[in-house]
Structures are given as structure tokens and as C-alpha cells.
Amino acid sequence: MNETPRIGASPALPDVLQEFIGLYTKVKRRAVDGGVDPRLIELMLIRASQINGCAFCLDMHIRDARRLGETERRLDVLAAWRETALYSDQERAALALTESITTISEHRDVPDDVYEHATRVFTKEQYATLVWLASIINTFNRLNVTSRRQLPSS
């Protein structure tokens, strides 16, 4: 791959990156403490990263999902989650919400059916943390993709 090297926005502003990681950690902790399954969170992060083509985040969050006990089969078919019964109602709501937020330029909003499904299966605080998490992973994806961040060596 012979591409022009890019300035990494994150390494260029390490203090900002640390604050952003702190925000992510705080929101993720709040979601888990509020009853959101950590594996569901990883599925969301993976799905947004698939859509955005962020290899760095895919590598990280697929590893994290495996450590949490996520199955290879569910990870393998995640991009086609609508086509299988392998995902729970909450997971489906979270994935639809994540996709809507990730592709917001296509519809300028979260469609009513997606919102209604998510708010039916999650509490107000859980819903809010999922919106934050989807927004945060999209920012991480954009930072990594525009910087052409490479995968770690192992």
C-alpha cells in the first residue's frame, strides 16, 4: 500500500485524546453500571467501525468482544444481523440505533421506528448512553481513518 502518510490527529494532541478516552470510559462504565451488557456495547462499536471502514477499531473491539465471551459466529455475521435470529431484541435495537447514527447524513435523523424500538427496550439512561457510545465510536473511527492509523503489530 503506497499512500501518502498523514498527520495523526490523536498523537498530535495527546492531551485531547486522553480526555476523549476518559469520556468514552466514563460513558461505557455508566452504560454497564446501568445494566447494558458489555458484549452488546462491543457489537455496537464493531458495527459502526464496519460501516466506517476503521480497521484499527475493528481489530480492537473484536478482540474485546472475544475476551467478553462473544462467539465467532455472531461476530462473523454481524454485518448481516438483520438476516439472522442470533441477536436479542435489545441487540437489534442497539444495532439499528448505531447504524442510524453512523449513517445520519443519509436520513438526517434517527428514524421513528428505530427510536421507538430502542426506547421500548432500554431505559432513558441506557438509551442516552448508547447514543453517546455510538457518537464516540464514530469520532474515533473518523480520527483513525483520516489519519490512516495502522493496526498494532500483534
C-alpha positions as CSV (number, residue, x, y, z in Angstrom):
1,M,0.0,0.0,0.0
2,N,1.7,3.2,-1.2
3,E,-0.3,6.0,0.4
4,T,0.7,9.5,1.5
5,P,1.4,9.5,5.2
6,R,-1.0,11.6,7.3
7,I,-0.7,13.6,10.4
8,G,-2.3,11.7,13.2
9,A,-4.8,14.0,14.9
10,S,-4.7,11.9,18.1
11,P,-0.9,11.8,18.6
12,A,-0.7,15.5,17.6
13,L,-2.9,16.4,20.6
14,P,-2.3,13.7,23.2
15,D,-4.0,15.6,26.0
16,V,-7.2,15.9,24.0
17,L,-7.0,12.2,23.1
18,Q,-6.7,11.3,26.8
19,E,-9.7,13.5,27.7
20,F,-11.7,11.8,24.9
21,I,-10.7,8.4,26.1
22,G,-11.7,9.4,29.6
23,L,-15.1,10.4,28.3
24,Y,-15.5,7.1,26.4
25,T,-14.5,5.2,29.6
26,K,-17.0,7.2,31.7
27,V,-19.9,6.7,29.3
28,K,-19.1,3.0,28.9
29,R,-18.9,2.5,32.6
30,R,-22.2,4.3,33.1
31,A,-23.8,2.1,30.5
32,V,-22.6,-1.1,32.1
33,D,-23.5,0.1,35.6
34,G,-26.9,1.0,34.2
35,G,-27.5,-2.6,33.1
36,V,-26.3,-2.6,29.4
37,D,-24.5,-5.9,28.5
38,P,-20.8,-5.2,27.7
39,R,-21.0,-7.6,24.8
40,L,-23.9,-5.5,23.3
41,I,-21.7,-2.4,23.6
42,E,-18.9,-4.2,21.7
43,L,-21.3,-5.2,19.0
44,M,-22.3,-1.6,18.6
45,L,-18.7,-0.4,18.4
46,I,-17.8,-3.1,15.9
47,R,-20.9,-2.4,13.7
48,A,-20.1,1.3,13.5
49,S,-16.5,0.5,12.7
50,Q,-17.5,-1.9,9.9
51,I,-19.6,0.8,8.3
52,N,-16.9,3.4,8.7
53,G,-14.1,1.1,7.5
54,C,-12.0,1.6,10.6
55,A,-9.6,-1.4,10.7
56,F,-7.9,-0.2,13.9
57,C,-11.2,0.0,15.9
58,L,-12.4,-3.3,14.3
59,D,-9.3,-5.1,15.5
60,M,-9.6,-3.6,19.0
61,H,-13.3,-4.2,19.6
62,I,-13.4,-7.6,18.0
63,R,-10.6,-8.7,20.4
64,D,-12.5,-7.1,23.3
65,A,-15.7,-8.9,22.3
66,R,-13.9,-12.2,22.2
67,R,-12.5,-11.6,25.6
68,L,-16.0,-11.0,26.9
69,G,-17.1,-14.3,25.5
70,E,-18.7,-13.2,22.3
71,T,-18.9,-16.1,19.8
72,E,-17.1,-16.2,16.4
73,R,-20.4,-17.0,14.7
74,R,-22.1,-13.8,15.9
75,L,-19.0,-11.7,15.1
76,D,-18.8,-13.3,11.6
77,V,-22.4,-12.4,10.6
78,L,-22.7,-9.1,12.4
79,A,-22.7,-7.1,9.2
80,A,-25.9,-9.0,8.3
81,W,-27.5,-9.0,11.7
82,R,-31.0,-8.4,10.3
83,E,-30.8,-11.6,8.4
84,T,-30.4,-13.9,11.4
85,A,-32.1,-14.7,14.7
86,L,-28.7,-14.8,16.5
87,Y,-29.2,-11.4,18.2
88,S,-31.6,-10.4,21.0
89,D,-34.3,-7.7,20.8
90,Q,-32.0,-5.3,22.7
91,E,-29.1,-6.1,20.5
92,R,-31.2,-5.5,17.4
93,A,-32.4,-2.2,18.8
94,A,-28.9,-1.1,19.7
95,L,-27.5,-2.1,16.3
96,A,-30.3,-0.3,14.4
97,L,-29.7,2.8,16.5
98,T,-25.9,2.6,15.9
99,E,-26.4,2.3,12.2
100,S,-28.8,5.2,12.1
101,I,-26.4,7.4,14.0
102,T,-23.4,6.2,11.9
103,T,-25.3,7.0,8.6
104,I,-27.1,10.1,9.8
105,S,-26.2,12.0,6.7
106,E,-28.4,9.7,4.7
107,H,-31.6,10.5,6.7
108,R,-30.7,13.4,8.9
109,D,-32.2,11.8,12.0
110,V,-32.8,8.6,13.8
111,P,-36.0,7.2,12.1
112,D,-39.0,7.0,14.4
113,D,-39.3,3.2,14.2
114,V,-35.6,2.9,15.3
115,Y,-36.1,5.4,18.1
116,E,-39.3,3.7,19.3
117,H,-37.8,0.3,19.3
118,A,-34.7,1.5,21.3
119,T,-36.8,3.4,23.8
120,R,-39.1,0.4,24.3
121,V,-36.3,-2.0,25.2
122,F,-33.9,0.4,27.0
123,T,-34.4,2.8,29.9
124,K,-34.0,6.6,29.2
125,E,-30.4,6.5,30.7
126,Q,-29.5,3.3,28.8
127,Y,-30.7,4.9,25.6
128,A,-28.7,8.0,26.3
129,T,-25.5,6.1,27.0
130,L,-26.0,4.1,23.7
131,V,-26.3,7.4,21.7
132,W,-23.2,8.7,23.4
133,L,-21.3,5.5,22.7
134,A,-22.3,5.4,19.0
135,S,-21.3,9.0,18.7
136,I,-18.0,8.5,20.4
137,I,-17.0,5.4,18.3
138,N,-17.9,7.4,15.1
139,T,-15.5,10.1,16.2
140,F,-12.7,7.5,17.0
141,N,-13.4,6.0,13.6
142,R,-13.1,9.3,11.8
143,L,-9.9,10.2,13.7
144,N,-8.3,6.8,12.8
145,V,-9.4,6.7,9.2
146,T,-8.4,10.2,8.3
147,S,-5.0,9.6,10.0
148,R,-4.6,6.2,8.2
149,R,-3.9,4.7,11.6
150,Q,-2.2,1.3,11.2
151,L,-3.0,-1.8,13.2
152,P,-0.7,-2.7,16.1
153,S,1.9,-5.3,15.3
154,S,0.1,-8.1,17.2
